[in-house]
Amino acid sequence: MLNHSTLLLLPNPREITLSQGSYRFPISGSIVLPSTGAQSSMPAAQKLQAVIKQALNLHLTLSIGTRPTVVSACIFSYVPSLSEQAYEIVIDQSGIVVSYSSPVGAFYAVATLKQIIEQSGRSIPHLFIRDEPDFGARGITVDISRNKIPKQETLYRIIDLMADLKMNQLQLYIEGTPFAYESFPQVWELETPITGEEILLLDAYCKARYIELVPNQNSFGHMEGWLSRPEFNALAEIPEGFMLPKELYMGDVYPEGLFMHPGTFDTEDPAVLPLLEKMFDDLLPYFSSNQFNVGCDETYELGLGKSKALAESQGKGQIYLSFLQKIYELVTKRGKTMQFWGDIIIQHPELIPHLPKDIIAMEWGYSAEHPFESDTLKFREAGIPFYVCPGTSSWNSITGRSDNMFANLRSAAIHGKNNGSIGYLITDWGDHGHWQHLPISYTGYVYGAALSWNVDNNLDVDTAKYLNTFIFADRSEGIGQLLLDLGNYYQLESEIIRSNDTEMSLLLRTNLDNLLIVEKLTEDHFNNLEEYMLSIEARLSGLDLQCDDADLVLKELSNGIHFVKHAVQLGRIKLQLASAPDSIDPNLITEQINDLNVLLHHYRLLWTERNRLGGLDQSIWRLLRLRGQYEALKSK
């Protein structure tokens, strides 16, 4: 008999009461839809029918209304007083009753019943559940712009995971050309972008699971993929590119400064808005959503180039706001509600009240210490609706940063709820090659989904158990904790706080002759890291995954571990280069070259399992550069 200590529901419901006894599904029976408005609960009823068939090998028919001759295993009951996404479940000796006021509420009830049935089998516990979400919008942003463009089946897998977790919004982040703009075939003809037809299929797949596929295209900064091209270069604030201000990057990573390609529009160029209009008109018709995230974050060079004089007279913030309002007009003209990243306007809080009142600010931040409380308060006080947008902490980490991820997601949820956020969007980025494999992101998806549904009841939810049971079907019950531990290797690095980064990732991405990163690292650091990763690697063989992609998951985790182990050995080489460069053993470098070749071979193979081929060469160029630098060092 299941009880509170053994029954896992994620997200944890707002209210649950378990009672003595259990209900046993009949061999034959029916799932009953209400006699009025039967079609509204049909998708949920069909989903429950499929769950019971797959988990219990029982076929329950669908019927409308109850009859003395039919055993009613589950009754869907329309209760208009419930809020739109709310539901209630009663399980007693007579069967299951699901109460709902909308199709999505019924669907969420079935998501809960699915977890109960898959854990309990044919006899499910008597209980009462009353449930509804804290955040109206709960979703994920997947970065499809930084090298990795997922295959269609990979996106379907993510959408199915989201549906099980009661999430209702998906955004595919677009900068550059991961989408096949029909007006600009020359910008993507050598790539493997998502097409409009594929967006239509994704949109339909999402709608069937009550998920809104929201278009997301950066439209101000992060335009390097367009502005670096000759035909669009003149539209840049600084067409020749620029050196990023020192306060915006780590000096030990870029000791010679950080050159940036042109990435921000010249707001006064009359050709910019027509270009955006054409891009919008290529993209937006393929989405049924009435929302549109236009980005507009990290406009680094604004006020430093063509607009410098204007910035000195009007202020940089005013230039930003003025262009944002022009984009807003383009968006509203197309019948969409505009979302935008809030990082620039929050630097000019006096301008927030001047934003249109129906715009949605997306308050993002990815560190445990990000000021969600104070930032969201500024939007609340100005009457601007907003989302909180924490992250998975997967990017620039190779295998994650678990403790930071938990703290970041938790902070966003607590302060977002307290200050009235209308949405909670988990972001999953792919900076510097998108080296992390998809399973590394699952922990953040799961924990963030739980928090976004109900903050108070999910702060300490058993994320590892959910991963074991519902994602990986691990009979050893070990992969959940392994993923959490794998994502905490960064705790064994130096005490330097690296924003959205780990030192092992940095070692692989920087030049071999850059020895500054190891100044705070010692041989003990590398010994401890190696021992830690070897212990996790040893645990892989004890896992017993039964999910359909089990072999691939194990290979991906093994490859992620290999990345970190290679970085550890690279760190040791850098320590030696710093202390005794003439004593480097050429055989050691040969071993490192061979090891990198093996790592790259496996990485290439794994890439094509879940992702389109385009972007792979860009993903590995830093590793190829490192291999060339190994060769040069060996030949000295």
C-alpha positions in Angstrom: 0.0 0.0 0.0 1.4 3.3 -1.1 1.6 6.2 1.4 3.0 9.7 1.5 6.6 8.4 1.9 6.4 6.1 -1.1 4.1 7.8 -3.6 6.0 10.4 -5.6 4.0 13.1 -7.3 5.9 15.8 -9.2 4.9 18.5 -9.1 3.6 18.0 -5.6 -0.1 19.0 -5.6 -1.4 21.9 -3.6 -3.5 19.6 -1.4 -3.4 15.8 -1.1 -5.1 13.5 1.4 -4.4 9.8 1.4 -6.9 7.4 2.9 -6.9 3.7 3.8 -7.9 1.3 1.1 -7.3 1.1 -2.6 -9.3 0.9 -5.8 -8.6 -1.9 -8.3 -9.1 -1.3 -12.0 -11.7 -3.7 -13.5 -10.7 -5.9 -16.3 -13.4 -4.2 -18.4 -15.1 -0.9 -17.7 -15.4 2.6 -19.0 -14.0 6.1 -18.8 -17.1 8.3 -18.6 -17.3 11.7 -20.1 -20.1 14.1 -19.1 -23.3 14.1 -21.2 -22.9 17.9 -21.9 -19.7 19.2 -23.4 -18.2 15.7 -23.7 -15.7 16.8 -26.2 -14.0 19.2 -23.8 -12.6 16.3 -21.8 -12.1 14.0 -24.7 -8.3 14.6 -25.1 -7.7 14.0 -21.4 -9.9 10.8 -21.4 -8.1 9.5 -24.4 -4.8 10.1 -22.7 -5.9 8.3 -19.6 -7.1 5.4 -21.8 -3.7 5.2 -23.3 -1.9 5.3 -20.0 -4.0 2.5 -18.6 -3.4 0.4 -21.7 0.3 0.9 -21.6 0.8 0.5 -17.8 -1.8 -2.1 -17.0 -2.6 -3.7 -20.4 -6.3 -3.0 -19.8 -8.6 -1.5 -22.4 -11.3 0.8 -20.9 -13.8 2.1 -23.3 -15.0 5.7 -23.5 -18.6 6.4 -22.9 -20.9 9.4 -22.3 -23.0 9.2 -19.1 -23.3 6.5 -16.5 -25.4 3.3 -16.9 -26.2 0.5 -14.4 -24.8 -2.1 -16.9 -21.4 -0.4 -17.2 -18.6 -0.3 -14.7 -17.4 3.3 -14.5 -13.7 3.2 -13.6 -13.2 7.0 -14.1 -15.8 9.7 -14.4 -14.9 13.2 -15.7 -17.1 15.8 -14.1 -17.4 19.4 -15.4 -17.3 21.8 -12.4 -17.4 25.4 -13.7 -16.5 26.9 -10.4 -12.9 25.6 -10.6 -10.3 27.9 -12.1 -9.1 27.2 -15.7 -6.0 25.1 -14.9 -7.3 23.6 -11.6 -8.5 20.0 -11.1 -9.7 17.7 -8.3 -9.3 13.9 -8.1 -11.2 11.6 -5.8 -10.3 8.0 -5.7 -12.4 5.7 -3.5 -14.0 2.3 -3.5 -16.3 3.3 -6.4 -13.5 4.5 -8.7 -12.0 7.7 -9.9 -13.7 11.1 -10.3 -11.9 13.9 -12.1 -13.4 17.4 -11.7 -12.4 20.2 -14.1 -13.6 23.4 -15.6 -11.5 23.4 -18.8 -9.9 20.8 -21.1 -6.4 21.7 -19.8 -7.5 21.1 -16.2 -8.7 17.6 -17.1 -5.4 17.0 -18.9 -3.4 18.0 -15.8 -5.4 15.6 -13.7 -4.5 12.8 -16.1 -0.8 13.8 -15.8 -1.2 13.2 -12.0 -3.1 9.9 -12.5 -0.4 8.7 -14.9 2.2 9.0 -12.1 -0.1 7.3 -9.6 -0.9 4.4 -12.0 2.7 3.9 -13.1 3.8 3.6 -9.4 0.8 1.7 -8.0 -0.2 -0.7 -10.8 -3.7 -1.9 -11.0 -4.6 -1.1 -7.3 -4.3 2.7 -6.7 -4.6 4.3 -3.3 -7.7 6.1 -2.1 -7.0 9.8 -2.0 -8.3 13.3 -2.6 -6.3 15.9 -4.6 -7.1 19.6 -5.1 -4.6 21.3 -7.3 -3.8 24.4 -9.4 -0.6 26.2 -10.4 1.1 29.2 -8.8 2.3 30.6 -12.2 0.0 30.9 -15.1 2.7 30.3 -17.7 5.3 27.6 -17.0 7.9 26.8 -19.7 11.3 26.2 -21.1 13.4 28.1 -23.6 15.7 25.8 -25.7 18.7 27.5 -27.4 18.6 26.3 -31.0 21.0 29.1 -32.1 24.3 28.2 -30.6 25.4 25.4 -32.8 22.9 22.7 -31.7 19.6 22.6 -33.6 17.7 19.6 -32.3 16.1 17.0 -34.6 12.3 17.0 -34.7 12.1 13.9 -32.6 14.4 15.4 -30.0 12.0 18.3 -29.7 9.0 16.0 -29.5 10.8 14.2 -26.6 11.2 17.5 -24.7 7.6 18.4 -25.4 6.4 15.1 -24.0 8.5 15.6 -20.9 7.0 19.0 -20.5 3.4 17.7 -20.8 4.1 15.1 -18.0 5.3 18.0 -15.8 2.2 20.2 -16.5 4.3 22.8 -18.4 2.5 25.0 -20.9 5.0 27.1 -22.9 7.9 26.3 -25.1 10.2 28.8 -26.8 12.9 28.0 -29.3 15.5 30.8 -29.0 16.5 32.1 -32.4 19.4 34.4 -33.3 21.2 34.1 -36.5 19.7 31.6 -38.9 18.5 28.3 -37.2 15.2 29.1 -38.9 14.8 28.9 -42.7 13.7 32.5 -43.4 12.0 32.2 -46.8 12.9 35.7 -47.8 16.6 35.1 -47.1 17.6 31.7 -48.4 21.2 32.9 -48.8 21.8 33.2 -45.1 21.0 29.6 -44.2 21.5 27.6 -47.5 24.6 25.9 -46.1 23.0 25.1 -42.7 20.3 22.7 -41.5 17.7 25.0 -40.0 14.2 24.3 -38.8 11.7 25.0 -41.6 8.3 26.6 -41.5 6.7 23.3 -42.2 8.5 21.8 -39.2 7.3 24.6 -37.0 3.8 23.9 -38.1 4.2 20.3 -37.0 5.8 21.3 -33.7 3.0 23.8 -33.1 0.3 21.1 -33.6 2.2 18.6 -31.4 2.4 21.3 -28.6 -1.3 22.2 -28.9 -2.3 18.6 -28.5 -0.6 18.7 -25.1 -1.8 22.2 -24.1 1.6 23.8 -24.6 2.0 27.1 -26.4 4.9 27.3 -28.8 5.9 30.9 -28.5 8.1 32.4 -31.3 11.4 33.8 -29.9 13.7 35.8 -32.2 16.3 38.3 -31.0 15.7 41.7 -32.7 18.1 44.3 -31.4 21.3 42.8 -29.8 22.7 39.3 -30.6 22.4 40.0 -34.3 25.9 38.9 -35.1 24.7 36.2 -37.5 23.1 38.9 -39.7 25.3 42.0 -39.1 28.5 40.1 -39.8 27.3 39.5 -43.4 28.3 42.0 -46.1 24.7 42.7 -47.1 23.6 43.7 -43.6 26.8 45.0 -42.1 26.0 48.7 -42.6 23.0 48.3 -40.3 25.3 47.7 -37.3 26.0 50.2 -34.5 29.7 49.4 -35.0 30.1 47.6 -38.4 33.8 46.9 -37.9 33.2 45.2 -34.5 34.5 46.4 -31.1 36.4 45.4 -28.0 34.0 44.6 -25.1 34.4 46.8 -22.1 36.7 45.3 -19.5 34.0 45.1 -16.8 32.0 42.7 -18.9 34.4 39.8 -19.2 37.0 37.9 -17.1 40.5 39.3 -17.5 42.2 35.9 -16.9 40.1 34.3 -19.7 40.7 37.1 -22.2 44.0 38.7 -21.1 44.3 40.5 -24.5 40.7 41.8 -24.4 37.6 40.4 -26.0 36.8 41.4 -29.6 33.1 41.2 -30.5 31.7 41.0 -34.0 29.0 43.6 -34.8 25.8 42.5 -33.0 23.6 45.5 -32.3 21.4 47.4 -34.7 22.0 51.1 -35.5 18.6 52.3 -34.2 18.5 55.3 -36.5 19.1 53.5 -39.7 15.9 53.6 -41.7 16.6 50.1 -43.2 16.6 48.3 -39.9 12.8 48.2 -39.2 11.9 47.0 -42.7 14.4 44.2 -42.3 12.9 43.2 -39.0 9.4 43.4 -40.5 10.4 41.0 -43.3 12.0 38.6 -40.7 8.9 38.7 -38.5 6.6 38.1 -41.5 8.7 35.0 -42.5 8.6 33.6 -38.9 5.4 34.5 -37.2 2.8 32.9 -39.5 4.0 29.5 -38.6 3.1 29.9 -34.9 -0.5 29.9 -33.5 0.6 31.7 -30.3 -0.5 35.3 -29.8 2.8 36.1 -28.0 6.2 36.9 -29.4 9.5 37.1 -27.5 11.7 39.7 -29.4 14.7 39.4 -27.1 16.5 42.8 -27.1 19.0 41.8 -24.4 22.8 42.5 -24.1 22.9 45.4 -26.6 26.6 45.8 -25.6 27.7 48.4 -28.1 24.6 50.7 -28.0 25.8 54.3 -27.5 29.5 53.4 -28.3 29.4 53.8 -32.1 27.0 55.6 -34.5 24.7 56.5 -31.6 27.4 57.9 -29.3 26.4 61.6 -29.8 22.8 60.7 -29.3 23.5 58.8 -26.2 25.4 61.7 -24.7 22.5 64.1 -25.4 19.5 61.8 -24.7 21.0 59.0 -22.6 21.6 55.4 -23.6 18.5 54.2 -21.8 16.3 56.5 -23.8 17.7 55.3 -27.1 17.0 51.7 -26.0 13.5 52.5 -24.9 12.7 54.4 -28.1 13.8 51.5 -30.3 12.0 49.0 -28.1 8.8 51.0 -28.6 9.3 50.8 -32.4 9.6 47.0 -32.2 6.5 47.0 -30.0 4.6 48.7 -32.8 5.7 46.1 -35.3 4.7 43.3 -33.0 1.3 44.7 -32.0 0.5 45.5 -35.7 0.8 41.7 -36.2 -1.6 41.0 -33.4 0.9 39.7 -30.9 1.7 40.4 -27.3 5.4 41.4 -27.0 7.8 39.7 -24.6 11.3 41.1 -24.2 14.4 40.4 -22.0 14.5 42.9 -19.1 18.2 43.1 -18.5 18.8 46.5 -20.2 15.7 48.4 -19.1 16.3 47.3 -15.5 19.6 49.3 -15.6 17.4 52.4 -16.2 14.6 51.9 -13.7 13.3 55.4 -14.2 12.2 54.4 -17.7 10.3 51.3 -16.7 7.0 53.2 -16.1 7.2 54.4 -19.7 6.9 50.9 -21.2 3.6 49.9 -22.8 1.4 48.4 -20.1 0.6 45.3 -22.1 4.3 44.4 -22.8 5.8 41.5 -20.8 9.3 41.9 -19.3 11.3 38.7 -19.0 13.5 39.0 -15.9 16.5 36.7 -16.4 19.4 35.8 -14.2 21.3 32.6 -13.7 23.4 32.8 -10.5 22.2 31.7 -7.1 22.5 35.4 -6.0 20.6 37.0 -8.8 18.5 39.9 -7.4 15.1 38.5 -8.5 13.4 40.1 -5.5 14.5 43.7 -6.2 14.4 43.5 -10.0 10.8 42.1 -10.1 9.7 44.6 -7.6 10.6 47.4 -10.1 8.4 45.9 -12.8 5.6 45.3 -10.3 5.6 48.8 -9.0 5.5 50.1 -12.6 2.5 47.9 -13.4 4.5 45.9 -16.0 3.6 42.2 -16.2 6.7 40.0 -16.0 8.1 36.5 -16.0 11.0 35.2 -14.0 13.6 33.4 -16.1 16.2 31.3 -14.3 18.3 28.7 -15.9 19.4 25.1 -15.9 23.1 26.0 -15.3 24.0 23.5 -17.9 25.9 25.7 -20.4 29.6 26.4 -20.1 29.7 23.6 -17.5 29.8 20.4 -19.6 27.9 18.4 -17.0 26.0 21.1 -15.1 26.3 23.1 -11.9 23.7 21.4 -9.6 23.9 23.5 -6.5 23.8 26.8 -8.4 20.9 25.5 -10.5 18.8 24.5 -7.5 19.4 27.9 -5.8 18.8 29.9 -8.9 15.5 28.1 -9.8 14.3 28.3 -6.2 15.1 32.0 -5.8 13.2 32.9 -9.0 10.2 30.9 -7.9 10.0 32.4 -4.4 10.5 36.0 -5.4 8.5 35.7 -8.6 5.5 34.3 -6.8 5.8 36.9 -4.0 6.0 39.8 -6.5 3.2 38.6 -8.8 5.0 37.1 -11.8 2.7 35.8 -14.4 5.2 33.3 -15.8 8.2 31.1 -15.0 10.5 30.3 -17.9 13.4 27.9 -17.5 16.2 28.9 -19.9 18.7 26.4 -21.3 21.5 27.9 -23.3 24.3 26.7 -25.5 27.2 29.2 -25.2 30.6 28.4 -26.5 29.8 25.2 -28.4 26.8 23.8 -26.6 29.0 20.9 -25.3 26.5 19.7 -22.7 24.3 16.7 -23.7 20.5 16.9 -23.4 20.2 14.7 -20.2 22.3 17.2 -18.3 19.4 19.7 -18.6 16.7 17.3 -17.4 17.4 18.0 -13.7 16.7 21.7 -14.2 13.6 21.0 -16.3 12.2 18.8 -13.6 12.9 20.9 -10.5 11.9 24.1 -12.3 8.7 22.6 -13.5 7.8 21.5 -9.9 8.5 24.9 -8.5 6.6 26.7 -11.2 3.5 24.7 -10.5 3.6 25.1 -6.7 6.5 26.8 -4.9 5.9 26.0 -1.3 5.1 22.3 -1.7 8.1 21.6 -4.1 11.1 23.3 -2.5 12.4 20.0 -1.4 10.8 17.7 -4.0 12.7 14.5 -4.8 14.0 15.4 -8.2 16.4 12.5 -8.3 13.6 10.0 -7.7 11.6 11.5 -10.5 14.5 11.2 -12.9 15.0 7.5 -11.8 11.4 6.6 -12.1 9.7 8.6 -14.9 12.5 9.7 -17.3 15.2 7.0 -17.2 13.2 4.0 -15.7 16.3 3.1 -13.8 15.8 -0.1 -11.9 19.0 0.6 -10.0 17.5 3.9 -8.8 21.0 5.5 -9.2 21.0 7.9 -12.2 19.2 10.7 -10.5 21.7 11.2 -7.8 24.5 10.5 -10.3 23.4 13.4 -12.4 23.2 15.7 -9.3 26.7 14.7 -8.3 28.1 15.0 -11.8 26.8 18.5 -11.9 28.7 19.4 -8.7 32.3 18.8 -9.8 32.7 22.6 -10.0 32.6 22.7 -6.2 36.1 21.1 -6.3 37.5 23.9 -8.4 39.1 27.1 -7.0 37.0 29.5 -4.9 36.8 32.1 -7.7 33.2 32.8 -8.6 32.8 32.2 -12.3 29.5 33.6 -13.6 27.7 30.9 -15.7 31.0 29.0 -16.0 33.3 26.4 -14.7 37.1 26.4 -14.8 37.3 23.0 -16.5 35.2 24.3 -19.3 37.4 27.4 -19.5 40.5 25.4 -19.7 39.2 23.6 -22.8 38.1 26.9 -24.4 41.1 29.1 -23.9 44.5 29.1 -25.6 47.0 26.6 -24.3 49.5 29.3 -23.5 47.0 31.2 -21.3 48.2 30.1 -17.9 46.2 32.7 -15.9 43.3 30.3 -15.2 45.4 27.9 -13.3 46.9 30.5 -11.0 44.4 29.7 -8.3 44.4 25.9 -9.1 46.8 23.4 -7.6 47.8 19.8 -8.1 45.5 19.0 -5.2 42.5 20.5 -7.1 43.2 18.4 -10.1 43.8 15.2 -8.0 40.5 15.7 -6.2 38.7 16.4 -9.4 40.1 13.3 -11.1 39.2 11.1 -8.2 35.7 12.6 -8.1 35.1 12.0 -11.8 36.5 8.5 -11.7 34.2 7.6 -8.9 31.2 8.9 -10.8 32.4 7.1 -14.0 32.5 3.8 -12.0 28.9 4.2 -11.0 27.8 4.3 -14.6 28.2 0.5 -14.9 25.8 -0.1 -12.1 22.9 1.8 -13.7 20.0 -0.2 -15.2 18.1 2.1 -17.5 15.0 0.9 -19.2 14.1 4.1 -21.2 14.0 3.9 -24.9 17.3 5.9 -25.3 19.1 4.1 -22.5 22.3 3.3 -24.4 22.5 6.8 -25.8 22.1 8.4 -22.4 24.9 6.3 -20.9 27.2 7.2 -23.8 26.3 10.9 -23.4 27.2 10.9 -19.7 30.4 9.0 -20.4 31.3 11.6 -23.0 30.6 14.4 -20.5 32.8 12.8 -17.9 35.5 12.4 -20.6 35.4 16.2 -21.3 36.0 17.0 -17.6 38.8 14.3 -17.3 40.6 15.7 -20.3 40.3 19.2 -18.8 41.8 18.0 -15.6 44.9 16.6 -17.4 45.1 19.8 -19.5 45.1 21.8 -16.2 48.1 19.7 -15.0 49.9 20.5 -18.2 49.3 24.2 -17.7 50.6 24.0 -14.2 53.8 22.5 -15.5 54.0 25.0 -18.3 53.8 27.7 -15.6 56.4 26.3 -13.4 58.8 24.3 -15.6 57.9 24.7 -19.3 61.1 23.0 -20.5 60.3 19.8 -18.6 57.2 18.8 -20.5 57.3 15.2 -21.6 56.4 14.9 -25.3 54.9 11.5 -24.6 52.4 13.1 -22.3 51.4 15.5 -25.0 51.0 12.6 -27.4 48.7 10.9 -25.0 46.7 14.0 -24.6 46.4 14.4 -28.4 45.2 10.8 -28.7 42.7 11.3 -25.8 41.3 14.4 -27.5 40.9 12.5 -30.8 38.9 9.8 -29.0 36.8 12.5 -27.2 36.1 14.3 -30.5 35.2 11.1 -32.3 32.6 10.1 -29.7 31.3 13.7 -29.5 30.7 13.8 -33.3 28.8 10.5 -33.2 26.7 11.5 -30.3 25.9 14.9 -31.8 24.1 13.3 -34.8 21.9 11.2 -32.5 19.8 14.1 -31.3 20.8 17.1 -33.4 21.0 18.2 -37.0 24.4 18.1 -38.6 24.7 21.9 -39.1 26.6 23.6 -36.3 28.9 20.7 -35.4 31.9 22.2 -37.0 31.4 25.5 -35.1 30.9 23.5 -31.9 34.2 21.8 -32.0 36.5 24.5 -33.4 38.0 25.4 -30.0 38.8 21.7 -29.4 40.4 21.5 -32.8 42.4 24.6 -32.0 43.5 23.0 -28.8 44.7 19.9 -30.7 46.7 22.1 -33.0 48.3 23.8 -30.0 49.1 20.4 -28.5 50.9 19.5 -31.7 52.8 22.8 -31.7 53.9 22.2 -28.1 55.0 18.7 -28.9 57.2 19.8 -31.8 59.1 22.3 -29.8 
